Amino acid sequence: MIRFLTAGESHGQALVMVLDGVPAGLALSASTINVDLARRQLGYGRGRRMAIEQDEVEILSGVRGGFTIGSPIALQIRNRDWVNWQFTMSPALEPDPALPGARRAAVTRPRPGHADLAGGLKYQRADMRDILERASARETAARVAAGAVARALLATTGIRVASHVTAIGGAAVADSLAYEFATIAALTDDDGVRCADTEVGVEMRVRVDAARAKGDTVGGAFEVIAHGVPAGLGSHAQWDRKLDGLLAQALMSIQAIKGVGIGRGPDSAHLPGSQVHDEILLAHGAPSGTLPALRRPTNRAGGLEGGITNGEDLRVSAWMKPISTLMEPLRSVDLDSMQEEPATIERSDVCAVPAAAVVGEAMVCLVLANAVVEKFGGDTMDEIIRAVRDWERVIAARLSKAPR
């Protein structure tokens, strides 16, 4: 089992994460992880902080000579902006040495939609900065770093993961399932919105610009696709082993995500079964997924049936609400004076959906990597790869049997 823990606040000195359970013998370098960290900082509508941080990872343990050694992998991402926030992060009401007579005020006006109020009450913090710095999506940099390790593991078994933005601010593609993995994998990260429909992508930028002009924010949706996934990951045997449930939890844990769908997702509730379920046909030499003798003319189930992968591409969508910090703040209450006041303004983005898609990839990679390790076992990558190949032979033999 691969376990992932992270520590650190948005404006602390660093984010630190530990991955335990990664098999020995996986080729891994900081440069590999940094590719995904850079992708997380891209996207149309991002704020100024993305130009400051330029995230880079340091591998502190668990890797030697460019390969994992089976022990816990410790990673660190330094917050380059920390030096600019030392006074802000000092205890509330502490004097500012640079400004005689000035004292740092506590954050007492919670932002509607953020963890400020709920977290401040739960942990009994008078200054809600203790909450908002950990609840910040800055924490997702750690997820992306860990997800890059998981992505490297998946690649050794032939699994590739990519994402695309399907909606921003109401501008949306007509049908996300209409785009094959090859099309999505070919999208460039410097595109800004990373939408497979060029015309919709232009409209997405218009919606972001309009929100920025109003001091507002916009949300949207994205889809993550995993290609080359073997059948048999996950289980129907217990509720907490169903892979669709594990994926939903992982994606819902990303800041601002308010809904998750597998394949056709929520639309399935409004359609008859004949337009929801995927027929099973003989491949006749042209399988649609990783099962050699079968093909599916559609993949509305998103590669999962009964909580188990069925050999088709895994397709998971997530819906993201607008970011909680507005430059034209919503009404709130100052919890010190108990008077109505505008909510606190923090440095923020207008839209972070493209970045959230990269985080979504990382979370899908982590869940799939854990499922691969659970299914195929082994303390080393060589053992896992042999087990994967053996499983492929078992499946091929099962599907090649003559009809009874």
C-alpha positions as semicolon CSV with decimal commas, in nm:
position;residue;x (nm);y (nm);z (nm)
1;M;0,000;0,000;0,000
2;I;0,128;0,345;-0,093
3;R;0,066;0,601;0,181
4;F;0,101;0,976;0,128
5;L;0,128;1,245;0,394
6;T;0,208;1,614;0,359
7;A;0,296;1,893;0,602
8;G;0,346;2,265;0,575
9;E;0,146;2,584;0,531
10;S;0,099;2,811;0,232
11;H;0,348;3,070;0,355
12;G;0,567;2,849;0,573
13;Q;0,926;2,784;0,476
14;A;0,846;2,464;0,284
15;L;0,602;2,189;0,197
16;V;0,723;1,846;0,301
17;M;0,570;1,518;0,188
18;V;0,637;1,151;0,256
19;L;0,546;0,860;0,028
20;D;0,568;0,518;0,188
21;G;0,523;0,188;0,006
22;V;0,682;0,274;-0,329
23;P;0,867;-0,037;-0,451
24;A;1,243;-0,038;-0,499
25;G;1,393;0,000;-0,844
26;L;1,175;0,281;-0,980
27;A;1,379;0,533;-1,179
28;L;1,315;0,873;-1,023
29;S;1,477;1,217;-1,037
30;A;1,391;1,568;-0,922
31;S;1,374;1,683;-1,283
32;T;1,098;1,430;-1,354
33;I;0,889;1,564;-1,067
34;N;0,961;1,928;-1,157
35;V;0,792;1,884;-1,496
36;D;0,454;1,835;-1,328
37;L;0,521;2,106;-1,069
38;A;0,575;2,355;-1,352
39;R;0,251;2,243;-1,519
40;R;0,055;2,314;-1,199
41;Q;0,165;2,677;-1,209
42;L;0,034;2,738;-1,561
43;G;-0,316;2,831;-1,671
44;Y;-0,516;3,133;-1,784
45;G;-0,638;3,334;-1,487
46;R;-0,362;3,251;-1,239
47;G;-0,237;3,509;-0,989
48;R;0,097;3,676;-0,923
49;R;0,228;3,409;-0,689
50;M;0,284;3,170;-0,980
51;A;0,558;3,401;-1,108
52;I;0,724;3,411;-0,765
53;E;0,740;3,048;-0,653
54;Q;0,882;2,853;-0,953
55;D;0,845;2,529;-0,759
56;E;1,130;2,279;-0,750
57;V;1,148;1,961;-0,546
58;E;1,429;1,829;-0,332
59;I;1,448;1,453;-0,274
60;L;1,551;1,408;0,088
61;S;1,537;1,030;0,124
62;G;1,425;0,704;-0,035
63;V;1,619;0,748;-0,361
64;R;1,980;0,657;-0,432
65;G;2,162;0,667;-0,763
66;G;1,843;0,769;-0,942
67;F;1,634;0,472;-0,819
68;T;1,396;0,420;-0,528
69;I;1,532;0,187;-0,260
70;G;1,208;0,072;-0,095
71;S;1,222;0,305;0,206
72;P;0,993;0,608;0,256
73;I;1,049;0,883;0,000
74;A;1,069;1,229;0,156
75;L;1,027;1,531;-0,074
76;Q;1,049;1,903;-0,003
77;I;0,932;2,209;-0,195
78;R;1,060;2,536;-0,056
79;N;0,821;2,833;-0,048
80;R;1,031;3,102;-0,214
81;D;0,773;3,362;-0,115
82;W;0,821;3,285;0,255
83;V;1,078;3,561;0,302
84;N;0,814;3,817;0,196
85;W;0,563;3,682;0,448
86;Q;0,770;3,647;0,767
87;F;0,604;3,945;0,931
88;T;0,257;3,848;0,811
89;M;0,304;3,498;0,955
90;S;0,438;3,621;1,289
91;P;0,203;3,600;1,592
92;A;-0,096;3,832;1,580
93;L;-0,043;4,188;1,707
94;E;0,336;4,152;1,697
95;P;0,509;4,485;1,617
96;D;0,644;4,530;1,266
97;P;1,017;4,613;1,298
98;A;1,010;4,785;0,959
99;L;0,718;5,012;1,055
100;P;0,748;5,155;1,408
101;G;0,410;5,161;1,579
102;A;0,253;4,919;1,330
103;R;0,120;4,583;1,441
104;R;0,004;4,291;1,233
105;A;-0,372;4,250;1,246
106;A;-0,532;3,908;1,277
107;V;-0,760;3,774;1,003
108;T;-1,104;3,795;1,159
109;R;-1,335;3,847;0,857
110;P;-1,389;3,498;0,709
111;R;-1,432;3,461;0,333
112;P;-1,760;3,298;0,228
113;G;-1,681;2,963;0,067
114;H;-1,339;2,918;0,230
115;A;-1,241;2,713;0,536
116;D;-1,182;3,032;0,738
117;L;-1,496;3,030;0,954
118;A;-1,553;2,656;0,989
119;G;-1,184;2,586;1,056
120;G;-1,147;2,877;1,297
121;L;-1,440;2,750;1,502
122;K;-1,328;2,386;1,492
123;Y;-0,972;2,458;1,605
124;Q;-1,064;2,762;1,819
125;R;-0,825;3,002;1,643
126;A;-0,874;3,374;1,700
127;D;-0,662;3,447;1,394
128;M;-0,801;3,257;1,096
129;R;-0,468;3,283;0,914
130;D;-0,383;2,966;1,108
131;I;-0,657;2,800;0,904
132;L;-0,639;2,966;0,564
133;E;-0,266;2,906;0,514
134;R;-0,306;2,529;0,549
135;A;-0,642;2,518;0,368
136;S;-0,488;2,709;0,075
137;A;-0,451;2,529;-0,257
138;R;-0,077;2,593;-0,222
139;E;-0,084;2,252;-0,053
140;T;-0,161;2,092;-0,390
141;A;0,201;2,140;-0,496
142;A;0,281;1,855;-0,258
143;R;0,010;1,639;-0,418
144;V;0,150;1,703;-0,764
145;A;0,502;1,608;-0,652
146;A;0,376;1,284;-0,499
147;G;0,158;1,223;-0,804
148;A;0,464;1,253;-1,029
149;V;0,623;0,964;-0,841
150;A;0,303;0,762;-0,888
151;R;0,295;0,859;-1,257
152;A;0,648;0,723;-1,302
153;L;0,541;0,394;-1,143
154;L;0,234;0,368;-1,368
155;A;0,441;0,438;-1,679
156;T;0,645;0,124;-1,618
157;T;0,323;-0,080;-1,654
158;G;0,210;0,104;-1,967
159;I;-0,045;0,335;-1,802
160;R;-0,049;0,700;-1,916
161;V;-0,253;0,981;-1,762
162;A;-0,363;1,315;-1,913
163;S;-0,636;1,575;-1,858
164;H;-0,832;1,844;-2,038
165;V;-1,047;2,136;-1,928
166;T;-1,411;2,087;-2,026
167;A;-1,570;2,403;-1,882
168;I;-1,480;2,747;-1,746
169;G;-1,727;3,012;-1,640
170;G;-2,015;2,851;-1,828
171;A;-1,827;2,797;-2,155
172;A;-1,818;2,420;-2,202
173;V;-1,749;2,146;-2,456
174;A;-2,060;1,965;-2,575
175;D;-1,942;1,614;-2,482
176;S;-1,615;1,541;-2,305
177;L;-1,636;1,171;-2,393
178;A;-1,613;1,259;-2,762
179;Y;-1,237;1,319;-2,727
180;E;-1,000;1,021;-2,738
181;F;-0,697;0,992;-2,514
182;A;-0,455;1,064;-2,800
183;T;-0,623;1,400;-2,862
184;I;-0,607;1,496;-2,496
185;A;-0,247;1,382;-2,452
186;A;-0,146;1,600;-2,749
187;L;-0,272;1,923;-2,585
188;T;0,010;2,158;-2,488
189;D;0,046;2,285;-2,133
190;D;0,124;2,641;-2,244
191;D;-0,216;2,664;-2,415
192;G;-0,359;2,845;-2,110
193;V;-0,692;2,665;-2,086
194;R;-0,597;2,325;-2,236
195;C;-0,936;2,273;-2,398
196;A;-0,977;2,023;-2,683
197;D;-1,229;2,251;-2,859
198;T;-1,043;2,560;-2,983
199;E;-1,355;2,778;-3,015
200;V;-1,471;2,690;-2,665
201;G;-1,119;2,765;-2,540
202;V;-1,141;3,118;-2,679
203;E;-1,473;3,171;-2,502
204;M;-1,323;3,041;-2,178
205;R;-1,061;3,317;-2,189
206;V;-1,334;3,574;-2,250
207;R;-1,520;3,454;-1,939
208;V;-1,202;3,474;-1,728
209;D;-1,127;3,827;-1,851
210;A;-1,483;3,939;-1,775
211;A;-1,462;3,802;-1,421
212;R;-1,125;3,969;-1,362
213;A;-1,266;4,305;-1,474
214;K;-1,545;4,270;-1,217
215;G;-1,320;4,157;-0,933
216;D;-1,496;3,820;-0,949
217;T;-1,387;3,458;-0,999
218;V;-1,502;3,165;-1,214
219;G;-1,499;2,787;-1,177
220;G;-1,533;2,506;-1,426
221;A;-1,471;2,138;-1,488
222;F;-1,202;1,902;-1,612
223;E;-1,165;1,537;-1,707
224;V;-0,873;1,305;-1,629
225;I;-0,816;1,007;-1,860
226;A;-0,594;0,707;-1,782
227;H;-0,498;0,500;-2,088
228;G;-0,366;0,144;-2,090
229;V;-0,528;0,050;-1,758
230;P;-0,551;-0,328;-1,709
231;A;-0,880;-0,488;-1,616
232;G;-0,911;-0,602;-1,255
233;L;-0,795;-0,305;-1,047
234;G;-1,020;-0,233;-0,751
235;S;-1,287;-0,466;-0,612
236;H;-1,661;-0,509;-0,570
237;A;-1,614;-0,708;-0,248
238;Q;-1,620;-0,421;0,006
239;W;-1,738;-0,060;-0,010
240;D;-1,396;0,083;0,074
241;R;-1,220;-0,115;-0,201
242;K;-1,432;0,010;-0,493
243;L;-1,200;0,205;-0,721
244;D;-1,466;0,456;-0,827
245;G;-1,524;0,542;-0,460
246;L;-1,151;0,585;-0,399
247;L;-1,118;0,809;-0,705
248;A;-1,417;1,018;-0,599
249;Q;-1,269;1,072;-0,253
250;A;-0,930;1,163;-0,395
251;L;-1,070;1,421;-0,638
252;M;-1,323;1,562;-0,391
253;S;-1,037;1,628;-0,149
254;I;-0,890;1,885;-0,389
255;Q;-0,967;2,240;-0,280
256;A;-1,287;2,384;-0,439
257;I;-1,395;2,058;-0,605
258;K;-1,770;2,015;-0,549
259;G;-1,859;1,718;-0,767
260;V;-1,704;1,410;-0,930
261;G;-1,835;1,191;-1,211
262;I;-1,718;0,864;-1,367
263;G;-1,763;0,833;-1,743
264;R;-2,100;0,985;-1,837
265;G;-2,136;1,088;-1,473
266;P;-2,450;1,269;-1,353
267;D;-2,603;1,265;-1,702
268;S;-2,653;0,891;-1,661
269;A;-2,942;0,960;-1,425
270;H;-3,144;1,124;-1,705
271;L;-3,094;0,862;-1,977
272;P;-3,237;0,514;-2,043
273;G;-3,013;0,214;-1,986
274;S;-2,972;0,160;-2,358
275;Q;-2,793;0,496;-2,377
276;V;-2,583;0,447;-2,063
277;H;-2,438;0,095;-2,066
278;D;-2,157;-0,009;-2,298
279;E;-2,221;-0,314;-2,518
280;I;-1,959;-0,592;-2,517
281;L;-1,859;-0,716;-2,862
282;L;-1,592;-0,938;-3,011
283;A;-1,286;-0,741;-3,112
284;H;-1,219;-0,916;-3,445
285;G;-0,857;-0,806;-3,415
286;A;-0,930;-0,447;-3,306
287;P;-0,984;-0,428;-2,928
288;S;-1,095;-0,095;-2,786
289;G;-0,899;-0,129;-2,463
290;T;-0,655;-0,364;-2,293
291;L;-0,873;-0,676;-2,329
292;P;-0,739;-0,850;-2,642
293;A;-1,058;-1,024;-2,761
294;L;-1,325;-0,766;-2,678
295;R;-1,425;-0,417;-2,777
296;R;-1,669;-0,159;-2,648
297;P;-1,825;0,074;-2,908
298;T;-1,877;0,328;-2,628
299;N;-1,715;0,402;-2,291
300;R;-1,994;0,573;-2,099
301;A;-1,900;0,382;-1,784
302;G;-1,559;0,549;-1,788
303;G;-1,365;0,222;-1,766
304;L;-1,520;0,114;-1,434
305;E;-1,794;-0,138;-1,364
306;G;-1,876;-0,256;-1,012
307;G;-1,580;-0,062;-0,873
308;I;-1,337;-0,258;-1,094
309;T;-1,151;-0,146;-1,406
310;N;-1,282;-0,320;-1,720
311;G;-0,991;-0,259;-1,959
312;E;-1,127;0,058;-2,120
313;D;-0,979;0,405;-2,065
314;L;-1,048;0,531;-1,714
315;R;-1,236;0,864;-1,740
316;V;-1,305;1,076;-1,432
317;S;-1,448;1,430;-1,429
318;A;-1,453;1,692;-1,153
319;W;-1,640;2,019;-1,110
320;M;-1,470;2,313;-0,941
321;K;-1,646;2,607;-0,779
322;P;-1,515;2,965;-0,822
323;I;-1,226;3,057;-0,592
324;S;-1,337;3,206;-0,259
325;T;-1,121;3,520;-0,258
326;L;-1,287;3,798;-0,457
327;M;-1,120;4,133;-0,526
328;E;-1,468;4,281;-0,480
329;P;-1,531;4,096;-0,154
330;L;-1,861;3,948;-0,043
331;R;-2,023;4,047;0,284
332;S;-1,902;3,882;0,602
333;V;-1,884;3,939;0,978
334;D;-1,580;4,054;1,176
335;L;-1,564;3,794;1,452
336;D;-1,386;4,036;1,688
337;S;-1,640;4,318;1,667
338;M;-1,935;4,100;1,554
339;Q;-2,017;4,369;1,299
340;E;-2,088;4,310;0,930
341;E;-1,780;4,387;0,722
342;P;-1,646;4,295;0,374
343;A;-1,463;3,962;0,371
344;T;-1,084;3,952;0,389
345;I;-0,897;3,985;0,059
346;E;-0,602;3,754;0,001
347;R;-0,379;3,733;-0,304
348;S;-0,557;3,493;-0,535
349;D;-0,642;3,370;-0,884
350;V;-0,939;3,455;-1,102
351;C;-0,953;3,098;-1,233
352;A;-0,750;2,788;-1,143
353;V;-0,935;2,516;-1,334
354;P;-0,642;2,424;-1,567
355;A;-0,415;2,393;-1,263
356;A;-0,678;2,189;-1,079
357;A;-0,678;1,948;-1,373
358;V;-0,306;1,886;-1,319
359;V;-0,375;1,825;-0,949
360;G;-0,654;1,591;-1,056
361;E;-0,407;1,394;-1,267
362;A;-0,182;1,361;-0,962
363;M;-0,462;1,229;-0,743
364;V;-0,573;0,979;-1,008
365;C;-0,211;0,865;-1,044
366;L;-0,183;0,812;-0,667
367;V;-0,503;0,607;-0,651
368;L;-0,411;0,398;-0,957
369;A;-0,053;0,340;-0,839
370;N;-0,185;0,212;-0,508
371;A;-0,430;-0,015;-0,693
372;V;-0,147;-0,150;-0,909
373;V;0,070;-0,224;-0,605
374;E;-0,226;-0,388;-0,428
375;K;-0,313;-0,605;-0,729
376;F;0,035;-0,704;-0,844
377;G;0,235;-0,683;-0,519
378;G;0,610;-0,710;-0,493
379;D;0,884;-0,519;-0,316
380;T;1,057;-0,424;-0,639
381;M;0,947;-0,286;-0,974
382;D;1,081;-0,597;-1,149
383;E;0,839;-0,813;-0,948
384;I;0,546;-0,586;-1,028
385;I;0,623;-0,573;-1,399
386;R;0,650;-0,954;-1,414
387;A;0,317;-0,984;-1,234
388;V;0,154;-0,742;-1,478
389;R;0,280;-0,943;-1,775
390;D;0,159;-1,267;-1,613
391;W;-0,184;-1,111;-1,561
392;E;-0,197;-1,010;-1,927
393;R;-0,130;-1,371;-2,025
394;V;-0,400;-1,498;-1,787
395;I;-0,655;-1,258;-1,933
396;A;-0,559;-1,346;-2,290
397;A;-0,593;-1,716;-2,214
398;R;-0,932;-1,667;-2,047
399;L;-1,072;-1,475;-2,341
400;S;-0,934;-1,714;-2,599
401;K;-1,130;-2,014;-2,473
402;A;-1,375;-2,165;-2,721
403;P;-1,746;-2,115;-2,644
404;R;-1,899;-2,393;-2,435
